[in-house]
Amino acid sequence: MSGGLRVGNLEGEQIHTSCQTEVEVKHGVGLHARPSVTFTRLAKSFPCSIEVAINGSDVWLNGKSIIKIMGARIRKGSLLKIRAEGILAEEAIRALKGLVERNFDEEKKHGRTA
Amino acid sequence: MAAPPRLKATSASPGVATGPAYVATPMAAAASPPSHLSGLTELGNAIEKAIRDLRALAAGTDPESGEIIEFQIEVLQDPTLMEMAGARIDAGENIVFAWVGTLDTYIRELECAEEDQLQARAVDILDVKNRVLSILTGTPIDDFPAGSIYVGKDMEPSRFLAHDWSAGGGIALYAGSAVGHVALLARSRSVPMVIGAGRFTTEKGQHIGVDGDSGIIMLQIAKQSATTAPHDHRLTSMASAADNGILHTADGCQVLLAINVNAPEEIDAIDVATTAGIGLMRSEFAVTSLGDAANEEKQFAIYRRLLDWTDGRSTTIRMLDIGGDKPLAGLIDVPSLRGIRLLLARPEIARVQARALLRAAVFGSLQIMLPMVMFPSDVDDIRQIYREESDALSRRGVPHRMPPIGMMVEVPAAALMLDEFESADFFSFGTNDLAQYLVASPREDADFALYQAKAVPAVLRLLTQAIRLAGKKPVSICGDMAGDPSLTAALLAAGIRHFSMAPAQLPAIRSAIVGLKADGTKAAGE
């Protein structure tokens, strides 16, 4: 998550980009309350727009909205598409993908399902 | 109908607790009417205040509570909420309804989720909704006495967190969820809790027990000291006429006497056995602010209380008759519409009340009455709202029932055309407005009383014709004329058999009817 690398870059189009990735939710409880909070808070820390789509759906949901993310019923085995557009889009995608791959940092906290 | 001493429920947090029952009403009455609630800025400020309150609540609590509060804060900061509420406000919706409507959409989505984990979040969003609503309308979230057993459909996490559990106490929920945040908090604080008990009745203050080990609620356990029977005072007020409001004229024709109710507290001093039920409840006297009008749970509790009191007798609740000379506090952006016109122009108000009434209808013999109906299409349009809300409740699995929907006959245009009102299930004559509109006098006019008295023959003639036009549909009268013993004979002659009046008028009308025959003539010997 080295977003600072590009901030000072004078080439506007390099900063303002669109970017997309796919990641499988491999472990745990899926995106219920606590993992959703972690996800949307991270998403909101980036200035770009962030959207997600689940299991090949073409409905793109606001990745900064906890209600949308939680309501999307992202479970173990779900395929999560994340796309970002705007400033720091690449960094946002990298960070969010990392978070999903680390199982929303659930292990770092006490292993409760909330 | 004595409740069983033990109720099987489901354990959600172990341990045993006993104490006086606190039967929850989701929100207390509005302390002050909301002022100048109009825009997104006010909503934003209320949300900010809610977040500050939540942070204060989180300070010094355990990590479990902290995370639940963080979740609620994240919901409050959800950008789509402000977008949707903003769109509703732009479309002309009042700020309070814009907020409630937006959150209700999400609450319903969660309630309909298949996963228990998601369903259990509905009450969290409800909590967030009510927290902001209470700030917008100046209504505090009410705590309950320490050591109580909380009884309710569900419990909001903020209530749990704001409550002092050091004096003991427990939680018994009609519904609820073992994976809900409150269950989680209860387990971490060792507060005994059971869920899924189904709807049960217990008096406020009645000692009950919660056994969170075996999942049982013990109702009516040893009462503390000699508490006085709660119904004693009723019997003295009207001890002589416990005829259930069913009378007969001298020639044996049955006549029913019901009462008009404004604020729900009015029934406390009345013995229900002196009445045939409630013929008119003016809901605008119980739902007095925009906050109340937006508050489905509060309305549900009020209607439920009336239905519990009438104990199976007919209970007619009139939808909000607001507008015109009866403004609703906080509703400032409405043109001079009144009654049904306002309800149809602001369906978000009607829909909240419709849901509360549909849900309450399960608990008694409810009838819904529409105010100031003018045209048959008015009834059709409201009926459509009831159908849609009923379908939505069905989808959510919320118990409800479609009650009969009838109308006040208080506008001459309706009275003259009653045979055209096919979709009204019953008619009730509101003679005050009928007289007012017949003599073209505003009620606040100093001479209105005089005009009203002079209009009596015209009102009676209109009633007589309208009753013929009503055909076989039930007809009653709930205006002031119903409680005037000098007019009882004329009303009987017009064909009225069902009178609803201020409770204080019951004895006078009772005496008047006994001496009359069904055609209004005096019985022989009188």
HADDOCK unambig.tbl for C-alpha pairs under 7 A between the chains (distance, minus, plus):
assign (segid A and resid 33 and name CA) (segid B and resid 71 and name CA) 6.56 0.50 0.50
assign (segid A and resid 34 and name CA) (segid B and resid 71 and name CA) 6.80 0.50 0.50
assign (segid A and resid 37 and name CA) (segid B and resid 71 and name CA) 6.19 0.50 0.50
assign (segid A and resid 37 and name CA) (segid B and resid 74 and name CA) 6.45 0.50 0.50
assign (segid A and resid 65 and name CA) (segid B and resid 78 and name CA) 4.95 0.50 0.50
assign (segid A and resid 65 and name CA) (segid B and resid 79 and name CA) 5.97 0.50 0.50
assign (segid A and resid 65 and name CA) (segid B and resid 80 and name CA) 6.12 0.50 0.50
assign (segid A and resid 66 and name CA) (segid B and resid 74 and name CA) 6.80 0.50 0.50
assign (segid A and resid 66 and name CA) (segid B and resid 75 and name CA) 6.15 0.50 0.50
assign (segid A and resid 66 and name CA) (segid B and resid 78 and name CA) 6.10 0.50 0.50
assign (segid A and resid 67 and name CA) (segid B and resid 75 and name CA) 6.78 0.50 0.50
